[in-house]
Amino acid sequence: MKRLLIIGCCLLAATPLLRAWDWTETPTATTTHSMQMRVEADFNKKWHNGLALHMSEDLRFDMFAFTDGVNSGASFSKSYTSLSLSYKHPRFKYLKADAGYTLKISGTKDWADVNKWMRHRVFFGVTGSYRYEQWSFSLRERFMTEIRMGDIDRHLATGYYEHNRADWYLRSKLEVAYHAMSKPLKPYVWCELVNTLNANPLQQKYADNNPANPGHQYIRRVRTSVGVVWRLDARNTLDFFYRFNYGYDRDVTVKANSQKLYLTEETVYQHAVGVAYNFGW
């Protein structure tokens, strides 16, 4: 009898916690269609021992962005400032390892709080490549973490935060390129999948309760690109490209006063055209 009483008390105590998982409202959904212009600059320094230093700046500007039919207008979108090192052993010319850091700045966030518009990224990965006559093929597997700064709201009933301090992703990129022999041109096409590796527990619980979105982890981005690299001389190239990005995300918000949970499914269809300048020595 005493054991049954203890079990009953534990179940009663856990009831509010279990009910706290219930979403206070039906999850909402947003759809965004946008067009971007991108300008990039890349600088590469190679050494004979297989080491290479890579520095890049990527600026992105929204020409328009319609979210559920409302146009936010033209604006500065994001900038990515990256610094990385890569290494290719002379005996394993088909493999290359790299690691680096990216400072991400968002132009669409609240500029009054630096923790809203600044993110830190750290990445490392391995690229396998193979060339047959004028064709080259490569597959890159890259692990990436994006780190948030500042305070993160927490759902008191469950103890979980609305966002992870560090989000981990796996980015898989497959590329095919053709090296023209008579002209300094290299057309290429690639596709990249971005998978979550540690989706927020609140997102995972939503997936458990929603049969339409099974599974804890999910594909967050599908990116494709087609372009051509024009070699100006031995050190300078220009890359003209078009890219399409399909994005899907689950944004969880915890209302601090009421401790209610809100979830928004965000779908993005983004087109981008741009040019990248590369200098290598």
N, C-alpha and C positions, 0 to 999 in steps of 0.2 A: 504494500500500500504506500509506503514511504517513497519507494522508487517511482511509482506511477505519479505521485504528487509532484516530485521533482521534474519529471519529464513534462507534465502538464504545465508547470510554471515556465519552463524553458520555451515551450511552444507559444505560450501567451506573450512572453517577452519578445519573441522573434517576429510576431505578427506585424507590428508597426514597421519593422525593417523590411519585411517582404513586401508590404503594401507600398513602401516608399519607392519601390522600383517602378510603380505604375506611372506612365506618362500623363501629365495633367491635361494635355491637349493632344488631338490627333496630329502627328508630325506633318509639317508643311513642306512644300516643295517649291523651289525656284529654278528657272531656266534662263541662262544668259547666252546671248549670241554677240560675239565681239569681233573686231578687226584691229590688228596691231601692225605697227611699223617698228622694226628692230634695227639697231645699229650696234655692231660689235667690233672690238679691236682685240687681237690676240698677239702675244709676243712669246716666242719660244727660243730657248737657248739649249743647244745640245752639246754634250761632251763625248769624247771618244770612249769613255768607260761605260757608256750605256745610260748615264744619267741625263735627264732633261728637265729644265725649269720652264713652267708654263704660267703666264700671267694673262688675265683677260678682263675686259669690261664689257658688260652687256646692258644696253639701255633699251627699254620697251615703252612704247607710247600707244595708248588706246586711241584709235580714230573714232570709234563709236563702241558702245557697249549697251545692248538692250537686255534688261532684266525684267522678264514678264511684261514686255512691251514698253518699258520706261527706259528712255535713253539717258545715260549719265553723261554723255558728251565726250569730247576729246580731252585727254588728260595724260599726264605722266603716270605710268603704271608701276614699273618696277625697275630696279637696277641690281645687277649681280656683279660683284667684284671678287675675283677668284685668284688664288695662288696655289699651285700644286707642283709636286715632284713626281716624275715617272722613272721607271728603271726597266731596261731590256737587256738581259744577259746575252752576250755574243753567241753562246752555244744554244740558246733557246730563243731564236729570232722570231718565232711565232707567238710568243707570249710577252706581255708588258703589264707591269704592276704600277699603280699610281695611288697617290693619297694627297688630299689637299683641304683647303678651307675656303668658304665663300661667305661674304658679307651680303646679306639680302636686305634691300630697302624697298618698302612698299609705299607708293604714292597715293594709295587709296585709303589708307588708315588714318587714325587720329594723330596729327602731328604734334599735339600738345603733350603726348606721352611717348617717349622714345621706345618704351617696351611694346608699344602697339605696332610701330612701323619698322622695327629692326629685328632681324632674326640672324642666327649664326648657324652655318652648315659645316659639317665635317663629313668627308667621304673618303672611301678607299675601295679599290676594285682591281679586277684583272681583265685584260682584253686579249682575246685570241684572234689572230689574223692569218689569212692564207691568200696567196696570189697565184693565179693561173693565167699565163700570157698577159693580156691587157686587163683582166678582171681581178678585182680584189674583194675579199669577203672578210668581215670582222664581226665578232660577237663580244660585247662588253657586259660584264656583270658587276654592278656597283652597289655597295651598301652606303646608305646616306642617313644621317641624323640631322634633324632641324631642331634647334634648341630655343625655347622661349625664355624670356627674361621677365622679371617682375612678379607680382602676385597673381595667383590663379584661384578663381572661386571654387569652393568645395561644396558638395552636397552633404550636409551634415548628417542626414539620416543613414546614408550608406558609407560615408567617409571617402568617397571618390571625388576627384577633381574633374571639372568640365573639360579640361585639356590636359594632355601629357606635358610634362616638362620637356621631354625630348621625344619626338616622333621618329621612328625608324622606318626606312623604306628600302626595297630592293628594286633597282632600275636595270632592266634587261634591254639591250639595244643591239639590233641586227642591222648591218649596213652592207650594201653592195655598190661598188664603184667601177667605172670603166676609165682606163687611162689611155686617152687618144695618143697615138704615136706621132701623127703629122701636125697636130695642133696642141697648143698649151692649155687644153681643156680637160677637166675630169668631171663628167656628170655622175651623180650619185643619187641613191634613194635609201632611206632608213626608216625603221619603225622601232618604237620603244614602249615598253610596258612598265608602269610604276605600281608596285604592290605594297600595301601596308604590311608591317611586321609586328606592330604592337598597338593595334587599334585601341582607343580609349575604352575602358570597361563599360562606361555608360553606352557607348556605341555598340559594344558587343551584346549588351543586354537587350538593346533595341532589335538587333538582328535575331536574337533568340525568340523574341515575341512577334516578329513580323515574317511570316512564311514567304512573302514576296522578296525578301532580302536575306536569304539564309547565309550562314557562315560568319565567323568573327572577322577575318581579314578579307580584304576586297581589293580589286584593281582600281586604283585612284586616278590614273592617267593612262591614256593611249595616245601616243604622239607619232605622227608620220611627217616626213620631210622629203622634198625633192629639190635638187639644186645643181649648180655647176660651179666648179672651182676654176678660176682663170689665173694661170701663173703669169705674172708680169715679167719676172726675172727670177734669178736663182734664190732670192730672199723674200720677194713680195708676191702675195696672192690676194685675189678678191673672190669672195664666195657669195653668190647670189642664190637666194633660196625662197621657197614657199613652204610653210608648215601648217599642219592642222592638228589641233589639240582637243581631244575629248576628255573632260574631267568630271569626276563624280566624287562627292564628299558628304560626310554626315557631320553637321555642326551642332554641337550640344551647348546649350546655354542654361546656367543655373541662376535663377533670380534670387539675389542675396537676401531680400527681405522675406519673401514667401517660401523660399527653398523649393520652388517648383522647377520641374524639368521641361525644357523645350528642345525639340530636335527639328532641324531643317535639312532636307535632302537637297543638295546643290548640284545642278548639272550645268556644265559649261561646254559650248561649242565655239571654239576660237580659231580664227584664221590669222595668219601672220605672214608678212613678206618683209624681207630685209636683206642687208648686205653686211658681210664681215670682212674686215681687213686683217691679214696675217703677215707678221714679219718674223722671220726666223734666221738665226745665225749660229 
